[in-house]
Amino acid sequence: MKQNLIFNPNGDDSVNERTIIKGNTTGLFNLNAVKYPWARSMYPVMIGNFWVPEKVGGLTDDATMYPTLSAAEKRAYKGMLSFLTFLDSIQTVNLPHFSDYITSPEVNLLLSIQSFQEAIHSQSYTTILETVVEARERDEIYYFWRDDKILLGRNEYIGRIYQDFHDNPGEKTFFRALIGNFLLESLYFYNGFAFFDNLGYASKMIATGRMINYIRRDELTHVVLFTNIIKEIRREFPGMYDEKVVLEMFSEAVAQEIAWGQHILGNQIPGITDKTTGIYTRWLANTRLESLNIAPLFPEVVTNPYKHLEAMADNNSEKTNFFESTVTNYTQSSSMNGTWDF
């Protein structure tokens, strides 16, 4: 696979010739002619989601509450923030490289917005840490993986997939990076999100939970984005699409997510157990595979054990049904609304 030229006078941006990858783009953003209507629909929603962490108040209240958390809750709070920080950091770095191979200008526009949002998420975690925890704890949280082998293994797995594509850009490494992106956005974040929702359900660390809600709202649009990219790859380049790779990577991701969740949460967080972590992760994987029209890996798992936490995504008169297959968008600064089925 070859990177897109920055400017290609011999390119052809016409809709009839446009493809999701491997097209002959001019390098210009001709957004009046759009091939993928789902991309046109996503643009106003992603733009309408604009927010900045400085406007999400209440973190000083969390700073007062933080010392009252149990030792297990503090460890999970720090560990989950460490992993979430890594995920958004590596996405911020990787997405521009990924965009070099996408030849639909309307899709590249969405990836640019996503890169910005990932940077905002990283800033959000920084804001939480600067306000809530003592300075001496911050480096410990950022570099938690240096002393935690399970977290290091997780970080290395996704980092290696991205690095392999960066070093050897080809159809196989691109497809694996594409599925890695999808897994990161659709599966890796969510035991962390559930932990913060669980704290909020117990009226703990409310402002942190509010910040997580804004982050989750963005991430769900990213799930929709990569769902559609994968579907277009399957439709336009069936020889590149490999469902066996999808299932193998999902299996590995579920195993890693369960091991990490049980390791950092254990049976010491009220409302979360090793059993619910396993059930929830498998249930979520089934839901994500369904969005790709793939049969579930775990057909015996049909129930979400955290159904009662859905209300925690509606704590500002804003609705994000992140456990189900439909997301109703909310915005911080406008009345724009939209529904996403994935």
C-alpha positions in Angstrom: 0.0 0.0 0.0 1.2 3.5 -0.8 0.6 6.7 1.1 -1.6 9.3 -0.4 0.2 12.0 -2.3 -0.1 15.5 -0.7 -1.1 16.9 -4.1 -1.7 14.8 -7.1 -2.7 16.8 -10.2 -3.4 13.5 -12.0 -5.9 12.3 -9.4 -9.6 11.7 -9.9 -11.9 12.7 -7.0 -15.1 11.9 -8.8 -17.6 9.8 -6.8 -17.6 7.1 -9.4 -13.9 6.6 -9.0 -13.7 7.1 -5.3 -12.9 4.2 -2.9 -12.3 4.1 0.8 -8.6 3.1 0.2 -6.4 2.8 -2.8 -8.1 5.6 -4.7 -6.4 8.1 -6.9 -7.2 11.2 -4.9 -6.0 14.7 -5.8 -5.3 15.5 -2.1 -8.0 18.2 -2.1 -11.1 18.0 0.1 -14.0 18.1 -2.4 -16.8 17.7 0.1 -19.6 18.8 -2.2 -19.4 15.4 -3.9 -19.7 12.7 -1.2 -19.8 8.9 -1.9 -20.4 7.8 1.6 -23.6 9.3 3.0 -22.9 8.0 6.5 -19.8 10.2 6.6 -21.9 13.2 5.7 -24.3 12.4 8.5 -21.6 11.9 11.1 -19.8 15.2 10.4 -22.3 17.6 12.1 -22.7 15.2 15.1 -18.9 15.0 15.7 -18.6 18.8 15.3 -21.6 19.3 17.6 -19.9 17.2 20.3 -17.2 19.8 20.8 -16.3 20.3 24.5 -13.3 21.2 26.6 -12.5 19.7 30.0 -12.1 23.2 31.6 -15.9 23.6 31.3 -16.7 20.4 33.1 -16.9 21.6 36.7 -16.9 19.9 40.1 -13.4 18.3 40.1 -12.5 20.1 43.3 -15.3 18.2 44.9 -13.8 15.0 43.6 -10.4 16.1 45.1 -12.1 16.3 48.5 -13.7 12.9 48.1 -10.7 11.1 46.7 -9.0 10.5 50.0 -12.2 8.9 51.3 -12.1 6.1 48.7 -11.1 2.6 49.7 -7.6 1.5 48.9 -9.1 -0.8 46.2 -11.1 2.1 44.7 -8.0 4.3 44.6 -5.9 1.7 42.9 -8.6 1.1 40.3 -9.1 4.8 39.8 -5.4 5.3 39.1 -5.0 2.1 37.0 -8.0 2.8 34.8 -6.9 6.4 34.2 -3.5 5.1 33.3 -4.9 2.7 30.7 -7.4 5.2 29.3 -4.6 7.8 29.0 -2.5 5.3 27.0 -5.3 4.4 24.7 -6.1 8.0 23.8 -2.5 8.9 23.5 -1.7 6.1 21.0 -4.8 7.0 19.0 -3.7 10.6 18.8 -0.3 9.5 17.4 -1.6 6.7 15.1 -4.7 8.3 13.4 -2.8 10.7 11.2 -0.7 7.9 9.9 -3.8 5.8 9.3 -5.4 8.7 7.4 -2.5 8.6 4.9 -4.1 5.5 3.3 -7.7 6.6 3.4 -8.7 8.0 0.0 -12.1 9.3 0.7 -12.0 13.0 1.7 -15.2 12.9 3.7 -13.9 10.0 5.8 -10.5 11.6 6.2 -12.3 14.7 7.5 -13.9 12.6 10.2 -10.6 11.0 11.1 -9.1 14.5 11.6 -11.9 15.4 14.0 -11.3 12.2 15.8 -7.6 13.0 16.2 -8.6 16.3 17.8 -11.0 14.6 20.1 -8.4 12.1 21.2 -6.1 15.0 22.1 -9.0 16.5 24.1 -9.4 13.3 26.0 -5.7 13.2 26.9 -6.0 16.7 28.1 -9.1 15.7 30.2 -7.2 12.9 32.0 -4.4 15.5 32.7 -7.0 17.9 34.1 -8.4 15.1 36.3 -5.0 14.2 37.6 -3.9 17.8 38.2 -7.0 18.5 40.2 -7.8 15.3 42.0 -4.5 13.5 43.0 -1.4 14.8 44.6 1.5 15.7 42.3 3.7 12.8 43.7 1.1 10.3 42.4 0.9 11.6 38.8 4.0 10.0 37.3 3.0 6.8 39.0 -0.3 6.9 37.2 1.1 7.9 33.8 3.7 5.1 34.0 1.7 2.5 35.9 2.6 0.0 33.1 6.2 0.1 34.0 5.5 -1.8 37.2 2.4 -3.7 36.1 3.1 -6.6 33.8 -0.5 -7.1 32.8 -1.0 -3.5 31.7 2.4 -3.5 30.0 1.4 -6.5 28.0 -1.9 -4.8 26.9 -0.1 -1.7 25.9 2.5 -3.6 23.9 -0.1 -5.7 22.1 -2.0 -2.7 20.6 1.3 -0.7 20.2 2.9 -3.6 18.2 -0.1 -3.8 15.8 0.1 -0.1 15.1 3.9 -0.2 14.8 3.8 -3.1 12.4 1.6 -1.2 10.1 3.8 1.9 10.4 6.9 0.0 9.6 5.5 -2.4 6.9 2.4 -0.8 5.4 0.6 -3.6 3.5 -2.8 -5.0 3.2 -2.4 -7.4 6.1 -0.9 -5.0 8.5 -3.4 -2.3 7.4 -6.3 -4.6 8.1 -4.9 -5.6 11.5 -4.4 -2.0 12.4 -8.0 -1.2 11.3 -9.4 -4.0 13.5 -7.0 -2.8 16.3 -8.5 0.7 16.0 -12.0 -0.8 16.2 -11.2 -2.9 19.2 -9.6 0.0 21.0 -12.6 2.2 20.4 -15.3 -0.4 21.0 -14.0 -2.7 23.7 -10.9 -1.6 25.5 -12.3 1.5 27.1 -15.5 0.0 28.5 -14.5 -1.8 31.8 -12.9 1.5 32.7 -16.1 3.4 31.8 -18.1 0.9 33.8 -15.9 1.4 36.8 -16.4 5.2 36.8 -20.1 4.7 36.2 -20.2 2.4 39.2 -18.5 5.0 41.4 -21.1 7.5 40.2 -23.9 5.1 41.0 -22.6 5.1 44.6 -22.4 9.0 44.5 -18.7 9.0 44.3 -16.3 11.0 42.1 -19.3 12.6 40.2 -17.2 15.1 38.2 -14.8 12.5 37.0 -17.8 10.4 35.8 -19.2 13.5 34.0 -15.9 13.9 32.2 -15.9 10.2 31.3 -19.5 10.6 29.9 -18.2 13.3 27.4 -15.3 11.1 26.5 -17.6 8.1 26.0 -19.9 10.1 23.8 -17.0 10.9 21.5 -15.7 7.3 21.5 -19.1 6.0 20.4 -19.0 8.1 17.3 -15.5 6.6 16.7 -17.0 3.1 17.0 -19.6 4.1 14.4 -16.8 5.5 12.1 -14.7 2.4 12.2 -17.7 0.1 11.9 -18.5 1.8 8.6 -14.9 1.8 7.4 -14.6 -1.9 8.0 -17.9 -2.5 6.1 -16.7 -0.5 3.2 -13.4 -2.4 3.1 -15.4 -5.7 3.0 -17.7 -4.3 0.2 -15.0 -2.7 -2.0 -12.0 -5.0 -1.2 -13.3 -8.4 -0.2 -9.9 -10.0 -0.8 -8.4 -7.8 2.0 -11.3 -8.5 4.4 -10.4 -11.5 6.6 -13.1 -12.5 9.2 -10.7 -15.1 10.7 -8.4 -12.3 11.7 -11.3 -10.3 13.1 -12.4 -13.2 15.3 -8.8 -14.0 16.4 -8.2 -10.4 17.4 -11.5 -10.2 19.2 -10.7 -13.4 21.1 -7.3 -12.0 22.2 -8.8 -8.6 23.1 -11.5 -10.2 25.2 -9.0 -12.4 27.1 -6.8 -9.4 27.7 -9.6 -7.1 28.7 -11.0 -9.6 31.2 -7.6 -10.3 32.7 -6.9 -6.6 33.1 -10.4 -5.9 34.5 -10.2 -8.7 37.0 -6.6 -7.7 37.9 -7.3 -4.0 38.5 -10.9 -4.3 39.8 -10.9 -7.8 41.3 -13.7 -8.6 43.8 -12.9 -5.5 45.9 -15.1 -2.9 44.2 -18.7 -2.9 45.4 -21.0 -3.7 42.4 -18.2 -5.2 40.3 -16.9 -8.8 40.5 -14.7 -11.0 38.4 -17.8 -12.7 37.2 -19.5 -9.5 36.0 -16.3 -8.3 34.4 -16.2 -11.5 32.3 -19.8 -11.4 31.4 -19.8 -7.7 30.5 -16.7 -8.0 28.3 -18.1 -11.0 26.4 -21.5 -9.4 26.0 -19.9 -6.2 24.7 -17.8 -8.2 22.2 -20.9 -9.9 20.9 -22.6 -6.5 20.5 -19.6 -5.1 18.5 -19.4 -8.2 16.3 -23.1 -7.9 15.6 -22.5 -4.4 14.3 -20.2 -5.9 11.8 -22.8 -8.6 10.9 -20.6 -11.3 12.5 -22.1 -14.1 14.7 -21.3 -13.8 18.4 -18.2 -15.4 19.8 -20.0 -16.0 23.1 -23.6 -17.0 22.2 -24.2 -18.1 25.8 -23.8 -14.5 27.0 -27.0 -12.5 26.2 -27.4 -10.2 29.3 -25.6 -7.0 30.2 -24.8 -7.3 34.0 -24.4 -3.5 34.2 -27.8 -2.6 32.8 -28.6 -0.6 35.9 -25.7 1.8 35.3 -27.2 3.2 32.1 -28.7 6.0 34.1 -25.2 7.2 34.9 -24.9 8.3 31.3 -27.8 10.7 31.7 -26.6 12.7 34.7 -26.8 16.1 32.9 -30.2 15.7 31.2 -28.2 14.3 28.3 -28.7 10.8 26.9 -26.1 8.4 25.8 -27.2 4.8 25.7 -23.8 3.4 25.5 -24.7 -0.2 26.5 -27.2 -0.7 23.7 -26.9 -0.6 19.9 -28.3 2.9 19.5 -26.6 6.1 20.6 -28.6 9.3 21.0 -26.2 12.2 20.7 -26.1 15.2 23.0 -24.0 18.3 22.8 -22.5 20.7 25.3 -23.0 23.9 23.4 -25.8 23.3 20.8 -29.1 21.6 20.2 -27.9 19.4 17.4 -29.2 15.8 17.8 -28.7 12.6 15.9 -29.1 8.9 16.2 -26.5 6.3 15.3 -27.2 2.6 14.7 -24.2 0.4 14.8 
